[in-house]
Amino acid sequence: MARPVSPCRAPRRRPTRLLPAGLAAAALVTAAGVLPYGAFPGAAQKAHAADGTNGGGRKVLTVAVRQSVDSLSPFLAQSLVATTIHRLAYSYLTNYDPKDGHAIPGFATSWKSSPDKLVWTYTIRKNSRWSDGVPATAQDAAWTFRKMMTDPDAATANGSFTANFAEVTAPDPTTLVIRLKKPQADMTALDVPIVPKHIWDKVTDFSTFNNDKKFPIVGNGPFVITDYKVDQYVKLKPNKTFWRGAPKFDELDLKYYKDGDAAVAALRKGEVSFVSHLTPAQTTSLEHTAGIEVNDAPGDRFYALATNPGARARNGQRLGDGNPALLDPAVRRALFESVDRKRLVRTVFQGHAVVGQGYLPPRFHSYYWRPSAAQRVAYDPAAAARDLDRAGYRVDRQGRRLGKDGKPLTFRILCHATDPNDKAVSQYLKEWWAKLGIGLKVECLDNVGDPWLAGDYDLAFDGWSVGPDPDYVLSIHTCGALPATARSSGSTDNFICDPAYDRLYARQSAEYDPVKRAALVKRMESRLYDTGYMNVLAYPNAMEAYRTDQIASIETTPSAAGNIWGQNGYWSWWSAVPAASAAGPEGERPGGSPSTGALVALGFAAAVAAAGAVWFVVRRRATVDDRE
């Protein structure tokens, strides 16, 4: 389900269950004011062009998206596109530095913990207002967290962050105090959108309220959501009162395309400004197209094959109709021994990916894990056949592998209809597994979230975008992430419930020493690998492109070689500079604001002159249906 990340599910599924999701941009504060982070060297990719108006005089940045919005409610949304929107529309306590991902101020300007790490105090900024003019205060943050703690329906998307909270108070408008039951390592990476209490305390049913009927939607992020049509578009405008400064485009439109080729064609014609999740062929083609800049960088997500582990709720109720043969470790191992990851990277991804191994991508080097030689499940079809023979799965006269019930083994795999990688990999799997005598039925759907969440699958393509702190994508495989009952919702990615994994999760969650915590995380990855319920096939590159006659510069994360779409923050769209305003007379933008080049020079001058200058440097998940 990754949140089912559909091409990315953060997990692809609400499933990305995803990819997500954001990195941060910083601002240098001087006596003269705030200079955008993008003004400094290394902060943005630059391309110069003539006109970025998208017609008329207004500057409109149009982003092609291929994933459906699962919900505009921050309490329900898990898809990458939805969590990206929430990064733009709401504030989070902290943000992420775009260079190395460390925590920096967001809604909170500073934080400290008690000596025993059980009480965390955050100073909430004074200069943040909701888009309807009401001051945003610590009471809003306290209400948001308390709602998640007391209403299970409000904990659907991000309940893992507050499960260990004992009490949350706001003694005054600028002070938030969180008391924990036990130490919690991600207290500077709480990826929870803070919502306005005066709006949300009127909601009566958080399980059904999708926040998509009344516009504009009140928030305090860099953008305001102004309109939405299901599987058509989401429109946003700059929040002129955003404390860091308003975005430079007059409008940001996320336009839905079911077909990736149609999105690329729209990019070529100038109908959209930016396209992500390019295929290798599209990337190669666009690299040689005038007026288009291609970004091909190490990705922040994984692409995996998930098996149904016997989906069930926390109360023990079984869900769905998963094939019981996959509960046998010998069957899972044989399937994975018959998958040639290197060939998939070479052919399907055409080299624009890294061969998959552990759960977390190599970009997050502190947590990147690789199996030992003895542990590794290598590509070995002959060994796979022997494993099945030894486990009692014989082959009949027609060459069909039989299950313990005497019936031919045939599995179903959920495939995202909008993801060409799913379709291409499926054909390889059919060929490889047929040699074992195992059949494969490929079910490519526009919406894989419904059957996934119902447990109606045998295998599924999965993927999540990973943030600087891995706690969230680790939490979705704990027993506590399962739905409480067969009729309720949970935050699980793939219904995995393994007590040994849970014990390791609890230990890493309470470990503040980064080296010791990383070691525990790697042990969790090792355990997840050994259970065989998740087979990471590849770590795809971030392949995306934008028109240089519409976008003059835009922030990537990491700044040196990172992605634009799916950041753990709002940096890309907040920092984007319209091409027509990139350079005006004598370094001035229309309206008298300095050009990017002028800001670079001004930034260095300010850095020398202001010794006391402060850097407010600045997730998430792929989507479930965004398993991209």
C-alpha positions as CSV (number, residue, x, y, z in Angstrom):
1,M,0.0,0.0,0.0
2,A,2.7,2.3,0.6
3,R,0.6,4.7,1.1
4,P,0.2,3.2,-1.9
5,V,2.5,5.1,-3.7
6,S,1.4,5.0,-7.0
7,P,4.2,5.7,-8.7
8,C,5.4,6.4,-5.5
9,R,3.2,5.7,-2.8
10,A,4.7,7.3,-0.1
11,P,4.0,4.3,-0.2
12,R,2.3,4.2,-3.2
13,R,-0.8,3.8,-1.5
14,R,-2.2,6.0,0.9
15,P,-0.7,4.2,-0.1
16,T,2.4,6.1,-1.2
17,R,1.3,4.4,1.0
18,L,4.9,7.4,0.0
19,L,7.6,8.6,-1.2
20,P,7.3,11.2,0.9
21,A,7.9,13.8,1.7
22,G,10.4,17.7,1.9
23,L,13.6,19.5,2.3
24,A,14.2,23.0,3.3
25,A,15.3,26.3,2.0
26,A,16.8,28.8,4.3
27,A,16.6,32.4,4.8
28,L,19.4,34.7,6.0
29,V,18.0,37.3,8.4
30,T,19.7,40.7,8.4
31,A,18.8,44.2,9.6
32,A,17.5,44.8,6.1
33,G,15.1,41.9,6.0
34,V,14.9,38.3,4.8
35,L,16.7,37.0,1.8
36,P,15.4,33.8,0.2
37,Y,17.7,30.8,0.5
38,G,17.5,30.3,-3.3
39,A,19.5,33.5,-3.7
40,F,22.7,31.8,-2.6
41,P,25.1,29.6,-4.5
42,G,24.3,26.0,-4.7
43,A,20.7,26.6,-3.7
44,A,19.0,26.3,-7.1
45,Q,19.3,24.9,-10.5
46,K,19.4,27.9,-12.9
47,A,18.2,28.2,-16.5
48,H,17.6,31.5,-18.3
49,A,14.7,32.1,-20.6
50,A,12.5,34.8,-22.0
51,D,8.9,34.3,-21.0
52,G,7.2,32.4,-18.2
53,T,3.7,33.9,-18.1
54,N,1.8,30.9,-19.3
55,G,-0.4,33.3,-21.2
56,G,-1.4,36.8,-20.0
57,G,0.5,38.7,-17.4
58,R,0.1,36.3,-14.5
59,K,2.9,33.9,-13.6
60,V,1.4,30.4,-13.3
61,L,3.5,27.4,-12.4
62,T,1.8,24.3,-13.6
63,V,3.0,20.9,-12.3
64,A,1.9,17.7,-14.0
65,V,0.9,15.0,-11.5
66,R,-0.1,11.4,-12.1
67,Q,-1.4,10.4,-8.7
68,S,-4.9,11.0,-7.3
69,V,-5.3,13.0,-4.2
70,D,-6.5,10.5,-1.5
71,S,-7.7,13.3,0.8
72,L,-7.2,17.0,1.4
73,S,-7.5,16.4,5.1
74,P,-4.1,16.3,6.8
75,F,-5.5,13.7,9.2
76,L,-6.2,11.3,6.4
77,A,-3.9,12.0,3.5
78,Q,-1.0,9.6,2.8
79,S,-0.5,9.9,-0.9
80,L,2.6,11.8,-2.0
81,V,0.7,14.4,-4.0
82,A,-1.6,15.1,-1.0
83,T,1.2,15.3,1.5
84,T,3.1,17.6,-0.9
85,I,0.1,19.9,-1.0
86,H,-0.1,19.9,2.8
87,R,3.6,20.9,3.0
88,L,2.6,23.9,1.0
89,A,-0.5,24.8,2.8
90,Y,0.3,24.2,6.5
91,S,3.3,24.7,8.8
92,Y,5.1,21.9,10.7
93,L,6.9,22.4,14.0
94,T,10.3,22.0,12.2
95,N,11.6,21.8,8.7
96,Y,14.6,20.3,7.0
97,D,17.8,21.9,5.8
98,P,18.0,21.4,2.0
99,K,21.7,20.7,2.2
100,D,21.9,17.9,4.7
101,G,18.4,17.4,6.0
102,H,19.1,18.4,9.6
103,A,16.2,20.0,11.6
104,I,15.7,23.7,11.3
105,P,13.0,26.1,12.5
106,G,9.5,26.0,11.1
107,F,6.4,26.9,13.1
108,A,8.7,26.5,16.1
109,T,11.7,28.8,16.2
110,S,13.5,26.7,18.9
111,W,13.1,23.7,21.1
112,K,14.7,22.1,24.1
113,S,14.2,18.9,26.1
114,S,14.4,18.1,29.8
115,P,17.5,16.1,31.0
116,D,15.5,12.8,30.9
117,K,14.2,13.6,27.3
118,L,10.6,13.2,28.5
119,V,9.5,16.8,28.2
120,W,10.0,18.9,25.1
121,T,9.3,22.6,25.0
122,Y,8.9,24.4,21.7
123,T,8.9,28.2,21.2
124,I,6.3,29.0,18.6
125,R,6.9,31.9,16.3
126,K,5.0,35.1,16.8
127,N,4.8,36.2,13.2
128,S,2.7,33.4,11.7
129,R,-1.0,34.0,10.8
130,W,-3.6,31.9,9.3
131,S,-4.7,32.9,5.8
132,D,-8.0,34.2,7.2
133,G,-6.0,36.7,9.4
134,V,-6.3,34.9,12.7
135,P,-2.9,34.6,14.6
136,A,-1.4,31.0,14.5
137,T,-0.4,30.1,18.0
138,A,0.8,27.2,20.2
139,Q,-2.9,26.5,21.0
140,D,-3.4,25.4,17.4
141,A,-0.4,23.0,17.6
142,A,-1.6,21.6,21.0
143,W,-5.1,21.1,19.6
144,T,-3.8,19.3,16.5
145,F,-1.7,16.8,18.5
146,R,-4.4,16.3,21.2
147,K,-7.0,15.5,18.5
148,M,-4.7,12.8,17.1
149,M,-4.2,11.4,20.6
150,T,-7.9,11.2,21.5
151,D,-9.6,10.4,18.2
152,P,-8.4,7.3,16.3
153,D,-9.9,8.7,13.1
154,A,-7.7,11.7,13.4
155,A,-4.6,9.5,13.8
156,T,-5.0,7.6,10.5
157,A,-2.3,9.4,8.6
158,N,0.3,10.3,11.3
159,G,-0.7,8.6,14.5
160,S,2.7,7.0,14.9
161,F,4.1,10.4,15.8
162,T,1.7,10.9,18.8
163,A,1.3,7.4,20.0
164,N,3.9,8.0,22.7
165,F,2.6,11.4,23.8
166,A,1.3,11.5,27.4
167,E,0.2,15.1,27.4
168,V,0.3,18.2,25.2
169,T,-0.3,21.7,26.6
170,A,0.1,25.3,25.4
171,P,0.6,27.4,28.6
172,D,0.8,30.6,26.4
173,P,0.5,31.5,22.7
174,T,4.2,31.0,22.0
175,T,4.9,27.9,24.2
176,L,4.1,24.3,23.3
177,V,5.0,21.5,25.8
178,I,4.9,17.8,24.9
179,R,5.3,15.3,27.7
180,L,6.3,11.8,26.5
181,K,5.7,8.3,28.0
182,K,9.2,7.3,27.1
183,P,12.0,9.0,25.1
184,Q,11.2,9.5,21.4
185,A,14.0,10.2,18.9
186,D,12.0,12.0,16.2
187,M,10.9,15.0,18.3
188,T,12.6,17.4,15.9
189,A,11.1,15.6,12.9
190,L,7.4,15.5,13.7
191,D,6.0,15.6,10.2
192,V,2.5,16.6,11.2
193,P,0.7,19.5,9.6
194,I,-0.5,22.0,12.2
195,V,-4.2,23.0,11.5
196,P,-6.2,26.0,12.7
197,K,-8.2,25.1,15.8
198,H,-10.9,27.6,15.1
199,I,-11.7,25.8,11.8
200,W,-11.1,22.2,12.6
201,D,-12.8,22.0,16.0
202,K,-16.1,22.2,14.1
203,V,-15.5,18.9,12.3
204,T,-17.6,16.1,13.8
205,D,-16.3,13.0,11.9
206,F,-12.7,12.9,11.0
207,S,-13.0,9.6,9.2
208,T,-15.1,11.1,6.4
209,F,-14.2,14.8,6.3
210,N,-12.0,15.3,3.3
211,N,-11.6,19.1,3.6
212,D,-12.5,19.6,-0.1
213,K,-15.8,21.4,-0.2
214,K,-15.1,25.0,1.0
215,F,-12.4,27.2,-0.6
216,P,-10.0,28.8,0.0
217,I,-8.8,26.4,2.7
218,V,-7.4,28.2,5.7
219,G,-3.7,27.4,6.3
220,N,-0.5,29.2,7.3
221,G,2.0,27.7,4.8
222,P,3.6,29.4,1.8
223,F,0.5,28.7,-0.4
224,V,-3.3,28.7,0.0
225,I,-5.4,26.0,-1.6
226,T,-8.1,27.8,-3.7
227,D,-9.8,25.1,-5.7
228,Y,-9.9,21.3,-6.4
229,K,-11.5,19.0,-8.8
230,V,-11.1,15.2,-8.4
231,D,-8.5,13.8,-10.8
232,Q,-8.4,17.2,-12.7
233,Y,-6.5,19.8,-10.7
234,V,-5.5,21.4,-7.4
235,K,-5.0,25.2,-7.5
236,L,-3.0,27.2,-5.0
237,K,-2.1,30.9,-4.7
238,P,0.7,32.5,-2.7
239,N,0.1,33.2,1.0
240,K,1.0,36.9,1.0
241,T,1.4,36.9,4.8
242,F,3.7,33.8,5.0
243,W,6.4,34.6,7.5
244,R,9.3,33.5,5.3
245,G,8.0,35.6,2.4
246,A,5.5,34.8,-0.4
247,P,6.3,32.6,-3.3
248,K,7.2,34.4,-6.5
249,F,4.6,32.8,-8.9
250,D,1.1,34.2,-8.9
251,E,-0.4,30.7,-9.0
252,L,0.6,27.1,-8.6
253,D,-1.5,24.5,-10.4
254,L,-1.2,20.8,-10.0
255,K,-2.8,19.3,-13.1
256,Y,-3.7,15.6,-13.2
257,Y,-2.5,13.4,-16.1
258,K,-3.4,9.7,-16.2
259,D,-0.8,9.1,-18.9
260,G,2.8,10.0,-18.6
261,D,3.3,10.5,-22.3
262,A,0.5,13.0,-22.3
263,A,2.2,14.9,-19.5
264,V,5.5,15.0,-21.4
265,A,3.7,16.2,-24.6
266,A,2.1,19.0,-22.5
267,L,5.5,20.0,-21.2
268,R,6.8,20.2,-24.8
269,K,3.9,22.4,-25.8
270,G,4.3,24.6,-22.8
271,E,1.0,23.6,-21.3
272,V,2.8,22.6,-18.1
273,S,5.9,23.9,-16.4
274,F,7.2,20.7,-14.7
275,V,6.9,16.9,-15.1
276,S,8.2,14.2,-12.7
277,H,8.4,10.4,-12.8
278,L,9.8,10.4,-16.3
279,T,10.7,7.1,-17.9
280,P,14.3,6.7,-19.1
281,A,13.2,7.1,-22.7
282,Q,11.4,10.3,-21.9
283,T,14.4,11.6,-19.9
284,T,16.8,10.9,-22.8
285,S,14.5,12.6,-25.3
286,L,14.0,15.7,-23.2
287,E,17.7,16.0,-22.5
288,H,18.1,17.0,-26.2
289,T,15.1,19.4,-26.3
290,A,15.8,23.1,-26.3
291,G,14.1,25.1,-23.5
292,I,13.8,22.1,-21.2
293,E,16.0,21.4,-18.3
294,V,16.2,17.7,-17.1
295,N,17.0,16.8,-13.5
296,D,18.3,13.2,-13.2
297,A,19.5,12.7,-9.6
298,P,19.7,10.0,-6.9
299,G,16.2,9.4,-5.7
300,D,14.8,9.4,-2.2
301,R,12.4,6.4,-2.7
302,F,12.5,2.7,-3.2
303,Y,10.6,0.5,-5.6
304,A,9.5,-2.9,-4.2
305,L,7.5,-6.0,-4.5
306,A,5.3,-6.7,-1.5
307,T,3.6,-9.9,-0.6
308,N,0.4,-10.3,1.4
309,P,1.5,-11.6,4.8
310,G,-2.0,-12.7,5.7
311,A,-3.7,-9.3,6.1
312,R,-5.5,-8.9,9.4
313,A,-6.6,-6.3,11.9
314,R,-5.2,-5.8,15.4
315,N,-8.1,-7.7,16.9
316,G,-7.2,-10.7,14.8
317,Q,-9.9,-10.4,12.2
318,R,-8.7,-11.6,8.8
319,L,-8.9,-9.2,5.8
320,G,-9.1,-10.0,2.1
321,D,-8.3,-13.0,0.1
322,G,-4.5,-13.3,-0.1
323,N,-3.1,-16.6,-1.3
324,P,-2.1,-18.6,1.8
325,A,0.9,-20.1,-0.1
326,L,2.7,-16.8,0.4
327,L,2.7,-17.4,4.1
328,D,5.3,-20.1,3.5
329,P,8.8,-18.6,3.6
330,A,10.0,-21.1,1.1
331,V,7.6,-19.8,-1.5
332,R,8.5,-16.2,-0.9
333,R,12.2,-16.9,-1.1
334,A,11.8,-18.9,-4.3
335,L,9.9,-16.0,-5.9
336,F,12.5,-13.5,-5.0
337,E,15.4,-15.8,-6.0
338,S,13.8,-15.7,-9.5
339,V,13.9,-11.9,-9.8
340,D,16.9,-10.5,-11.6
341,R,17.2,-7.0,-10.0
342,K,20.3,-6.1,-12.1
343,R,18.5,-6.9,-15.3
344,L,15.5,-4.7,-14.2
345,V,17.8,-1.8,-13.5
346,R,19.5,-2.3,-16.8
347,T,16.4,-2.8,-19.0
348,V,13.3,-1.3,-17.3
349,F,15.2,1.7,-15.7
350,Q,17.9,1.8,-18.3
351,G,20.5,2.5,-15.7
352,H,18.6,5.3,-14.0
353,A,18.4,3.5,-10.7
354,V,20.4,1.5,-8.2
355,V,19.9,-2.2,-7.6
356,G,17.7,-2.6,-4.5
357,Q,18.8,-4.3,-1.3
358,G,17.7,-2.8,2.1
359,Y,14.6,-0.8,2.9
360,L,16.2,2.6,2.9
361,P,17.8,4.2,-0.2
362,P,21.6,4.7,-0.4
363,R,21.0,8.5,-0.5
364,F,20.4,8.2,3.3
365,H,23.9,6.8,3.9
366,S,23.6,6.7,7.7
367,Y,20.8,4.2,7.5
368,Y,21.7,2.4,4.2
369,W,21.9,-1.3,4.9
370,R,23.1,-4.1,2.7
371,P,22.8,-7.8,3.4
372,S,25.8,-9.9,4.1
373,A,27.0,-12.4,1.5
374,A,25.5,-15.3,3.5
375,Q,22.2,-13.4,4.0
376,R,21.7,-12.1,0.5
377,V,18.9,-13.7,-1.6
378,A,20.7,-13.8,-4.9
379,Y,19.2,-14.3,-8.4
380,D,19.3,-18.1,-8.8
381,P,16.4,-19.7,-10.6
382,A,17.8,-23.2,-10.2
383,A,18.0,-22.7,-6.4
384,A,14.4,-21.4,-6.4
385,A,13.2,-24.6,-8.1
386,R,15.1,-26.7,-5.6
387,D,13.7,-24.8,-2.6
388,L,10.1,-25.4,-3.9
389,D,10.8,-29.1,-4.5
390,R,12.2,-29.5,-1.0
391,A,9.2,-27.6,0.5
392,G,6.8,-30.1,-1.1
393,Y,5.6,-28.0,-4.1
394,R,5.7,-30.5,-6.9
395,V,5.4,-30.0,-10.6
396,D,2.6,-31.8,-12.5
397,R,2.8,-33.3,-16.0
398,Q,1.9,-30.0,-17.6
399,G,4.8,-28.2,-15.9
400,R,2.5,-26.5,-13.4
401,R,3.8,-26.0,-9.8
402,L,1.1,-27.3,-7.4
403,G,0.3,-25.9,-4.0
404,K,-0.2,-28.0,-0.8
405,D,-3.9,-28.3,-1.8
406,G,-3.0,-29.9,-5.1
407,K,-4.1,-26.9,-7.2
408,P,-1.8,-25.0,-9.5
409,L,0.0,-22.0,-7.9
410,T,-1.1,-18.8,-9.5
411,F,-0.7,-15.4,-7.9
412,R,-2.3,-12.0,-8.6
413,I,-0.2,-8.8,-8.6
414,L,-1.6,-5.3,-8.1
415,C,-0.2,-2.9,-10.7
416,H,-0.6,0.8,-11.1
417,A,-2.2,1.5,-14.5
418,T,-0.4,4.9,-14.7
419,D,3.0,3.4,-14.0
420,P,4.9,2.0,-17.0
421,N,7.5,0.5,-14.6
422,D,4.9,-1.7,-13.0
423,K,3.7,-3.0,-16.4
424,A,7.2,-3.7,-17.7
425,V,8.4,-5.4,-14.5
426,S,5.2,-7.5,-14.5
427,Q,6.1,-9.0,-17.9
428,Y,9.5,-10.1,-16.6
429,L,7.9,-11.6,-13.5
430,K,5.5,-13.6,-15.6
431,E,8.4,-14.9,-17.7
432,W,10.6,-15.7,-14.8
433,W,8.0,-17.3,-12.5
434,A,6.6,-19.4,-15.4
435,K,9.9,-21.2,-15.5
436,L,9.1,-22.3,-11.9
437,G,5.7,-23.4,-13.1
438,I,4.0,-20.5,-11.3
439,G,1.3,-18.4,-13.0
440,L,0.9,-14.6,-12.5
441,K,-2.2,-12.6,-13.2
442,V,-1.5,-8.9,-13.6
443,E,-4.2,-6.5,-12.3
444,C,-3.4,-3.0,-13.4
445,L,-5.9,-0.5,-11.8
446,D,-6.3,3.2,-11.7
447,N,-6.9,2.9,-7.9
448,V,-5.0,0.1,-6.2
449,G,-5.7,1.6,-2.8
450,D,-9.1,0.0,-2.3
451,P,-8.2,-3.6,-2.9
452,W,-4.8,-3.1,-1.1
453,L,-6.4,-1.7,2.0
454,A,-9.0,-4.5,1.9
455,G,-6.2,-7.1,1.7
456,D,-7.5,-8.3,-1.6
457,Y,-4.2,-9.0,-3.3
458,D,-1.4,-11.6,-3.3
459,L,1.5,-9.3,-4.4
460,A,1.7,-5.6,-5.2
461,F,4.2,-3.1,-6.4
462,D,5.1,-0.8,-3.5
463,G,7.2,2.2,-2.9
464,W,7.8,5.0,-0.5
465,S,9.6,8.3,-0.5
466,V,11.8,8.5,2.6
467,G,12.6,11.6,4.6
468,P,15.8,12.5,6.6
469,D,14.3,10.8,9.6
470,P,13.2,7.2,8.8
471,D,10.8,6.7,11.7
472,Y,7.6,7.1,9.7
473,V,8.4,4.6,6.9
474,L,9.6,2.1,9.6
475,S,6.5,2.6,11.7
476,I,4.1,1.5,8.9
477,H,5.4,-2.1,9.3
478,T,4.6,-2.3,13.0
479,C,1.7,-4.3,14.6
480,G,0.4,-1.0,15.9
481,A,-0.1,0.3,12.4
482,L,-2.7,-2.4,11.6
483,P,-6.3,-1.3,11.6
484,A,-8.0,-1.9,14.9
485,T,-10.8,-3.9,13.3
486,A,-11.6,-5.1,9.8
487,R,-13.8,-2.1,9.3
488,S,-11.5,0.6,10.6
489,S,-8.5,2.3,8.9
490,G,-4.9,2.0,9.9
491,S,-1.6,3.3,8.7
492,T,-0.1,0.0,7.8
493,D,1.7,-0.4,4.5
494,N,1.5,-4.1,3.9
495,F,-0.2,-5.6,7.0
496,I,3.2,-6.8,8.4
497,C,3.1,-7.6,12.1
498,D,6.4,-9.1,13.4
499,P,7.1,-8.9,17.2
500,A,10.9,-9.0,16.7
501,Y,10.7,-6.1,14.3
502,D,8.4,-4.2,16.7
503,R,10.9,-4.6,19.6
504,L,13.7,-3.1,17.4
505,Y,11.4,-0.3,16.4
506,A,10.7,0.6,20.0
507,R,14.4,0.6,20.8
508,Q,15.4,2.9,17.8
509,S,12.5,5.2,18.6
510,A,13.9,5.9,22.0
511,E,17.6,6.1,21.0
512,Y,19.0,9.6,20.8
513,D,22.6,8.6,20.0
514,P,22.7,8.8,16.2
515,V,25.2,6.1,15.7
516,K,23.4,3.6,18.0
517,R,20.1,4.5,16.5
518,A,21.4,3.9,12.9
519,A,22.7,0.5,14.0
520,L,19.2,-0.4,15.3
521,V,17.6,0.8,12.1
522,K,19.9,-1.4,10.1
523,R,18.9,-4.3,12.3
524,M,15.3,-3.6,11.5
525,E,16.0,-3.5,7.8
526,S,17.8,-6.8,8.2
527,R,14.8,-8.3,9.9
528,L,12.4,-7.0,7.3
529,Y,14.6,-8.5,4.6
530,D,14.7,-11.9,6.2
531,T,10.9,-12.1,6.6
532,G,10.7,-11.9,2.8
533,Y,7.4,-9.9,2.8
534,M,9.1,-6.9,1.1
535,N,11.5,-7.3,-1.9
536,V,13.2,-4.0,-2.7
537,L,13.9,-4.1,-6.5
538,A,15.5,-0.8,-7.1
539,Y,16.1,2.8,-5.9
540,P,15.0,4.8,-9.0
541,N,16.6,8.1,-9.8
542,A,14.5,11.3,-9.6
543,M,13.9,11.9,-13.3
544,E,12.0,15.2,-13.9
545,A,12.1,18.2,-16.2
546,Y,10.9,21.8,-16.4
547,R,10.6,24.5,-19.0
548,T,13.3,27.1,-18.7
549,D,11.0,29.7,-20.4
550,Q,8.7,29.4,-17.4
551,I,11.0,28.6,-14.5
552,A,14.3,30.4,-14.2
553,S,15.5,28.6,-11.1
554,I,14.2,26.2,-8.5
555,E,15.5,24.5,-5.4
556,T,16.5,20.8,-5.3
557,T,17.0,18.8,-2.1
558,P,19.7,18.0,-1.4
559,S,20.9,21.2,-2.9
560,A,24.0,19.6,-4.5
561,A,22.2,16.8,-6.4
562,G,18.6,16.2,-5.3
563,N,15.0,16.0,-6.3
564,I,12.4,18.7,-7.0
565,W,9.2,16.8,-6.7
566,G,8.4,15.1,-3.4
567,Q,10.7,17.0,-1.1
568,N,10.5,16.9,2.6
569,G,9.5,20.6,2.7
570,Y,8.2,23.3,0.4
571,W,11.5,24.5,-1.0
572,S,11.0,23.7,-4.6
573,W,7.7,25.5,-5.2
574,W,8.4,28.3,-2.7
575,S,11.8,29.1,-4.2
576,A,10.8,28.8,-7.9
577,V,11.6,32.0,-9.9
578,P,9.4,32.9,-12.9
579,A,11.6,33.1,-16.0
580,A,10.4,36.5,-17.2
581,S,11.2,38.1,-13.8
582,A,14.6,36.4,-13.4
583,A,16.4,39.5,-14.6
584,G,15.1,43.0,-15.0
585,P,16.9,46.3,-15.7
586,E,20.0,46.7,-13.6
587,G,19.4,43.5,-11.6
588,E,15.9,44.5,-10.6
589,R,12.7,42.4,-10.8
590,P,9.4,44.1,-11.7
591,G,8.3,45.8,-8.5
592,G,11.9,46.6,-7.5
593,S,12.9,43.3,-5.9
594,P,16.5,42.2,-6.6
595,S,17.1,39.5,-9.2
596,T,18.6,36.2,-8.3
597,G,22.0,37.3,-9.3
598,A,21.7,40.5,-7.3
599,L,20.5,38.5,-4.3
600,V,23.6,36.3,-4.5
601,A,25.9,39.4,-4.3
602,L,23.7,40.9,-1.6
603,G,23.8,37.7,0.4
604,F,27.5,37.6,0.5
605,A,27.7,41.2,1.4
606,A,25.2,40.7,4.2
607,A,27.1,37.7,5.5
608,V,30.3,39.7,5.8
609,A,28.5,42.7,7.3
610,A,26.2,41.0,9.7
611,A,28.1,38.8,12.1
612,G,25.0,38.0,14.0
613,A,23.0,36.9,11.0
614,V,20.8,33.8,11.6
615,W,20.1,31.0,9.2
616,F,16.6,29.7,9.3
617,V,17.5,26.7,7.3
618,V,15.1,24.9,6.4
619,R,8.9,14.5,4.0
620,R,7.4,12.8,2.5
621,R,6.3,9.8,1.9
622,A,5.6,8.5,-1.3
623,T,2.1,8.0,-1.7
624,V,0.3,4.9,-1.2
625,D,-1.3,5.2,-4.4
626,D,1.6,7.1,-5.2
627,R,3.9,4.3,-5.0
628,E,6.2,5.9,-7.4
